[in-house]
Amino acid sequence: MHPKALLDECSALMEQVFKFDHPTDAVVSRYFREHKSLGPRERATLSDTVYAALRERLKFEWLARSGSGSKWRRLSILGFPGDRDFLKSALSEQEKVWLDACLRVQPDELMAQHRHNLPEWLATALREQVGDGFDALVASLNGHAPLDLRVNTLKAKRDAVLADLRSAGLTVEPTPHSPLGIRLQGKPNLSKVPAFVRGDIEVQDEGSQLLALLLDARRGEMVVDFCAGAGGKTLAIGAAMRNSGRLYAFDTSVHRLEGLKPRLARSGLSNVHPVGIAHERDERIKRLAGKIDRVLVDAPCSGLGTLRRSPDLKWRQTPETVVAQAELQQRILTSAARLLKPGGRLVYATCSLLRQENEAVAEAFGAAHTDFEPMPAQAVLADARVNAPETLCAGPDGRWLRLWPHRHGTDGFFAAVWRKKP
């Protein structure tokens, strides 16, 4: 595609994304469906341009003020990846001069908000939590997430899969903490990798793998993944159960549960039962009260621990949406707790960085439910053969799993664990 036409496409997509009516990945996917003439390279350029602008929005908008043309064109020029000469062939002389001036701007010439590119309410909250680590956290959040895989232990062992992937020409290494994880360099097309086709591996962030290990589901048990979504943790739990017992995958989105079906077929699991529910008080949940051995509540949240993958979330979330999420999280956790039999294990988790959705929810639940006793996440992870669990946990006696992108190389995750008293 001619560079001028490609830049026009970038500008058109940028305008749609910056309405923030829908998640960026959904907007981009719809745009590609509506513009079938775009090839793989053009799609990659459009996607990279949009995500660069989302990551550095405040900086780009500040630089764009001195340019000309539409705002969306200016943002697209600043975010355009790759060869500058290719880009400049689409620009006017005035735009070239402006772009060169923008590229000469040094970080120490920028205001704080133009360096961190976070809404001020979020920057304040994160500074309060990580202190001197704020700049490192911001740099990590504005970077790119690695591609982590989980070995399906129902079908394969990690050492054998590592050897298989290396023989296929891929650069891989074991994840530093999860005994099930593999970190992959680059972004290969996994649909053509034999180990993926066979169901030996699944894409899953190392932090997400640790949540399934905290649950420690066993053979023959009755287990519930309360907010299963597309089922990444469901698959990990089912493999831990060795395809025995009964594993319910609950979610209010039937569409997301539909996405689990092809993954289930590839995994070889037959003990998983996807169930669409209307809400956390659904009658289908009440019928299981007091019968379940283990429950994972990976609750709906702000998703701010996943900004490396979804930078639009920092612009779509607000203090008000976080308050609403925390209230919903408390209701879901309370409802899910009713499922457990005496001696059962409850795990509450989010992919948020905010204390309001994490420790505050866990502490409120613990205070209101004295029939549940906390289990230190550090000890549970040690039992699961997780490497250096003391580096992954926070709170008294390592009570909570607390993962940070800049410290652990994972998405941001929180988890708390309880046991229902006999």
C-alpha positions in Angstrom: 0.0 0.0 0.0 1.2 3.5 -0.8 2.5 5.2 2.4 0.0 8.1 2.0 -2.9 5.7 1.8 -1.5 3.7 4.8 -1.2 6.9 6.9 -4.8 7.8 6.0 -5.9 4.3 7.2 -4.0 4.8 10.5 -5.7 8.2 11.0 -9.1 6.7 10.4 -8.6 3.9 12.8 -7.0 6.2 15.4 -10.1 8.4 15.4 -12.4 5.4 16.1 -10.1 4.0 18.9 -9.9 7.3 20.7 -13.6 7.5 21.2 -13.0 4.9 23.9 -16.5 3.5 23.4 -15.2 -0.1 23.2 -12.0 -2.0 24.0 -9.3 -1.2 21.5 -8.8 -4.8 20.4 -12.5 -5.0 19.5 -12.4 -1.8 17.5 -9.3 -2.8 15.6 -10.7 -6.3 14.8 -13.9 -4.7 13.5 -12.0 -2.2 11.4 -10.0 -5.1 9.8 -13.2 -7.0 9.1 -14.6 -3.9 7.4 -11.4 -3.3 5.4 -10.6 -6.7 4.0 -8.1 -5.3 1.4 -5.6 -4.6 4.2 -2.8 -7.2 4.2 -0.9 -8.6 7.1 1.8 -5.9 7.0 -0.7 -3.1 6.7 -2.7 -4.5 9.7 0.5 -4.8 11.8 1.4 -1.2 11.0 -2.1 0.1 11.9 -2.2 -1.9 15.1 1.3 -0.9 16.2 0.6 2.8 15.4 -2.6 2.9 17.5 -1.1 1.1 20.4 1.9 3.4 20.4 -0.4 6.4 20.6 -2.3 4.8 23.5 0.8 4.1 25.5 2.2 7.6 25.0 -1.0 9.5 24.7 -0.2 12.5 26.9 3.3 13.0 25.3 2.0 12.6 21.8 -0.9 15.0 22.3 1.5 17.6 23.7 3.8 17.2 20.8 0.9 17.2 18.3 -0.2 20.7 19.4 2.7 22.2 17.4 1.8 20.3 14.2 -0.7 20.8 11.5 -3.5 18.7 10.0 -6.0 16.6 11.9 -5.2 15.4 15.4 -5.6 11.8 14.3 -3.0 12.3 11.5 -0.6 13.9 13.9 -0.9 11.1 16.4 -0.5 8.5 13.6 2.7 10.2 12.4 4.1 10.1 15.9 3.2 6.5 16.5 4.1 5.2 13.1 6.6 2.3 13.4 9.6 1.3 11.4 11.3 3.1 8.5 11.2 6.9 8.9 12.1 7.5 5.3 9.0 5.4 4.3 6.8 7.5 6.6 8.3 10.8 5.4 7.4 10.0 1.8 3.8 10.5 2.9 4.4 13.8 4.6 4.5 17.4 3.5 7.7 19.4 4.0 6.0 21.2 6.9 5.2 17.9 8.5 8.7 16.6 8.0 10.2 19.6 9.8 7.7 19.2 12.7 8.4 15.5 13.0 12.2 16.0 13.2 11.6 18.6 15.9 9.5 16.2 17.9 12.2 13.5 17.6 14.8 15.8 19.0 12.8 16.4 22.3 14.7 14.7 25.2 13.0 13.1 28.2 14.3 15.7 30.6 12.5 18.4 28.5 9.1 16.8 29.3 6.8 17.4 32.2 6.1 14.5 34.5 2.8 13.5 32.9 4.3 13.4 29.5 6.9 10.9 30.7 4.6 8.6 32.6 1.6 8.9 30.3 -0.9 8.0 33.0 -4.1 9.9 34.1 -3.1 11.8 37.3 -5.5 9.8 39.6 -3.8 6.6 38.6 -0.2 8.0 38.7 -1.0 9.2 42.3 -2.3 5.8 43.4 0.7 3.9 42.0 3.2 6.3 43.4 1.7 5.8 46.9 2.2 2.0 46.5 5.6 1.6 44.9 7.4 4.8 45.9 10.8 5.1 44.3 9.9 2.2 42.0 7.4 4.4 40.2 9.6 5.2 37.2 10.5 1.6 36.7 6.9 0.5 36.9 5.9 3.1 34.3 8.6 2.1 32.0 7.4 -1.5 32.3 3.7 -0.7 31.8 4.6 1.3 28.6 6.6 -1.6 27.2 5.5 -4.8 25.6 4.6 -8.0 27.5 6.5 -11.2 26.7 4.7 -14.3 25.3 4.3 -16.9 28.0 3.1 -20.5 27.4 1.8 -23.1 29.9 2.7 -26.7 29.4 -0.4 -28.9 29.5 0.8 -31.5 32.0 -2.0 -33.9 30.9 -0.1 -34.4 27.7 3.5 -33.3 28.1 6.4 -32.4 30.4 8.1 -29.0 30.2 11.6 -30.3 29.4 10.3 -32.2 26.4 8.3 -29.3 25.2 11.3 -26.9 25.5 13.3 -29.3 23.4 10.5 -29.6 20.9 10.1 -25.9 20.5 13.8 -25.3 20.1 13.9 -28.0 17.4 11.2 -26.0 15.6 13.5 -23.0 15.6 11.9 -21.0 18.4 13.9 -19.2 21.1 12.4 -20.3 24.5 13.4 -20.5 28.2 11.6 -21.7 31.3 9.7 -19.0 33.2 11.5 -17.9 36.3 8.8 -18.9 38.8 6.1 -21.1 37.4 7.1 -24.8 37.1 4.7 -25.0 34.1 5.7 -22.0 32.2 7.8 -21.3 29.0 8.8 -17.8 27.9 8.9 -17.3 24.1 10.9 -14.7 22.2 9.1 -12.9 19.4 5.6 -13.4 18.2 5.5 -16.6 16.0 2.3 -17.9 14.5 1.5 -20.6 17.1 -1.3 -22.1 15.0 1.5 -23.6 12.9 3.6 -24.9 15.8 3.0 -28.7 16.2 3.2 -28.5 20.1 0.3 -26.0 20.0 -1.7 -27.9 17.5 -1.4 -31.1 19.7 -2.5 -29.2 22.8 0.8 -29.6 24.6 0.9 -25.8 25.2 -1.5 -22.9 25.8 -0.8 -19.2 25.9 -1.0 -18.0 29.5 0.9 -15.3 31.4 3.2 -16.7 34.1 1.2 -14.7 36.7 -2.0 -16.3 35.6 -0.4 -19.7 35.9 0.5 -19.0 39.6 -3.2 -18.4 40.3 -4.1 -21.9 39.3 -1.2 -23.2 41.4 -2.6 -21.4 44.4 -5.9 -23.2 44.0 -4.0 -26.6 44.0 -7.0 -28.6 42.7 -6.7 -32.3 43.2 -7.9 -35.5 41.5 -11.6 -36.3 41.9 -12.6 -33.0 43.5 -15.5 -30.7 42.8 -14.0 -27.3 41.7 -15.4 -24.0 40.4 -13.7 -21.4 38.3 -16.2 -18.7 39.2 -15.3 -16.1 36.6 -13.8 -18.3 33.9 -13.9 -16.0 30.9 -12.2 -17.7 27.9 -10.9 -20.4 30.2 -7.1 -20.0 30.5 -7.1 -20.8 34.2 -9.8 -23.4 33.7 -7.6 -25.4 31.5 -4.7 -25.2 33.9 -7.0 -26.3 36.8 -8.4 -29.2 34.8 -4.9 -30.5 33.9 -4.0 -30.3 37.6 -7.0 -32.5 38.4 -5.7 -35.0 35.9 -9.0 -34.8 34.0 -10.9 -36.3 36.9 -13.6 -34.9 39.2 -15.8 -32.1 38.0 -14.8 -28.6 37.1 -17.4 -25.9 36.6 -16.5 -22.9 34.5 -19.0 -20.1 35.4 -19.2 -16.8 33.5 -21.9 -14.3 32.8 -20.6 -14.0 29.2 -21.8 -17.0 27.1 -19.8 -15.6 24.2 -16.6 -15.9 26.2 -17.4 -19.4 27.3 -17.9 -20.3 23.6 -14.3 -19.4 23.1 -13.3 -22.1 25.5 -14.7 -25.0 23.4 -11.9 -25.2 20.8 -9.3 -24.9 23.5 -11.0 -27.7 25.5 -10.9 -29.9 22.5 -7.2 -29.3 21.9 -6.4 -29.8 25.6 -7.9 -33.3 25.9 -9.9 -32.4 29.0 -13.3 -33.9 29.5 -14.0 -32.9 33.1 -14.8 -29.3 32.4 -18.5 -28.1 32.4 -19.0 -24.5 31.1 -22.0 -22.8 32.6 -23.4 -19.4 31.6 -24.9 -17.6 34.6 -27.0 -14.5 34.8 -25.2 -13.0 37.9 -23.4 -14.0 41.1 -26.7 -15.1 42.7 -27.9 -17.4 39.9 -30.0 -20.4 41.0 -27.5 -22.7 39.4 -24.9 -21.5 41.8 -27.2 -21.9 44.9 -27.7 -25.5 44.1 -24.0 -26.2 44.6 -23.8 -24.4 48.0 -21.7 -26.3 50.5 -20.6 -29.0 48.0 -17.4 -27.6 46.4 -13.8 -28.4 47.4 -12.1 -25.4 45.8 -13.2 -22.1 44.2 -11.2 -19.6 42.2 -12.6 -16.1 41.9 -10.6 -14.3 39.3 -12.9 -11.3 39.6 -13.8 -8.7 37.0 -11.6 -5.7 37.7 -10.1 -2.6 36.2 -7.4 -4.7 34.4 -4.7 -2.1 35.1 -2.2 -4.9 35.6 -2.4 -5.6 31.9 -1.6 -2.2 30.5 1.3 -3.7 28.5 -1.3 -5.6 26.5 -4.3 -3.2 26.8 -3.0 0.4 27.2 -6.5 1.8 26.4 -7.6 0.7 29.9 -5.8 3.5 31.6 -7.9 6.0 29.6 -11.2 4.0 29.9 -11.1 3.5 33.7 -11.9 6.2 36.2 -11.9 6.4 40.0 -15.7 5.9 39.8 -15.4 2.7 37.7 -12.8 1.3 40.2 -15.2 2.0 43.1 -18.0 0.1 41.2 -15.6 -2.8 40.5 -14.6 -3.1 44.1 -18.3 -3.3 45.2 -19.0 -6.0 42.5 -15.9 -7.9 43.6 -17.1 -8.0 47.2 -20.5 -9.3 46.1 -19.0 -12.0 43.9 -16.5 -13.1 46.5 -19.2 -13.4 49.1 -21.5 -15.4 46.8 -18.7 -17.7 45.7 -17.7 -18.4 49.3 -21.1 -20.0 49.9 -20.1 -22.9 47.5 -17.4 -24.2 49.7 -17.7 -27.2 52.0 -15.8 -27.2 55.3 -12.1 -27.5 54.7 -12.5 -26.1 51.2 -10.1 -23.5 49.7 -11.1 -20.1 48.3 -8.8 -18.0 46.1 -9.6 -14.4 45.2 -7.6 -12.8 42.4 -7.5 -9.8 40.2 -5.3 -8.4 37.4 -5.4 -5.0 39.0 -2.6 -3.0 40.6 -4.8 -1.0 42.9 -5.1 -1.7 46.6 -8.7 -0.7 46.5 -9.5 -3.8 44.4 -7.0 -6.1 46.1 -6.0 -5.9 49.7 -9.0 -3.8 50.6 -11.4 -6.4 49.2 -9.6 -9.3 50.8 -9.4 -7.6 54.2 -13.1 -6.7 54.2 -14.1 -10.3 53.2 -11.9 -11.7 56.0 -13.4 -9.3 58.6 -16.9 -10.3 57.6 -16.3 -14.0 57.3 -14.6 -15.3 60.4 -15.5 -18.9 59.3 -12.6 -18.5 56.7 -9.0 -18.5 57.9 -6.3 -17.0 55.7 -3.6 -19.2 54.2 -0.3 -17.5 53.4 0.2 -17.4 49.7 3.9 -17.8 50.1 3.6 -21.1 51.8 1.0 -22.4 49.3 3.3 -21.5 46.4 6.3 -23.1 48.1 4.2 -26.4 48.3 3.5 -26.0 44.6 7.3 -26.0 43.8 7.2 -22.4 42.7 10.7 -20.9 42.6 11.5 -18.1 45.1 7.9 -17.6 46.3 9.1 -15.1 49.0 9.9 -12.6 46.2 6.3 -12.8 44.9 4.3 -12.2 48.0 3.5 -9.3 50.3 1.8 -8.7 53.6 2.4 -10.4 57.0 4.0 -13.8 56.5 3.7 -13.5 52.8 -0.1 -13.5 53.0 -0.8 -12.2 49.5 0.5 -12.9 46.0 1.5 -9.5 44.7 3.0 -9.4 41.2 4.3 -6.3 39.5 5.4 -6.0 35.8 8.6 -4.2 36.7 9.6 -6.6 39.4 8.5 -9.9 38.1 8.1 -9.6 34.4 4.5 -10.7 34.6 1.2 -8.9 34.3 0.1 -7.2 37.5 -1.7 -9.7 39.7 -3.0 -10.0 43.3 -4.4 -13.1 45.1 -5.5 -14.0 48.5 -6.2 -17.5 49.8 -8.5 -18.8 52.6 -9.6 -22.1 54.0 -13.1 -22.6 55.3 -12.9 -23.8 58.8 -14.3 -27.3 59.6 
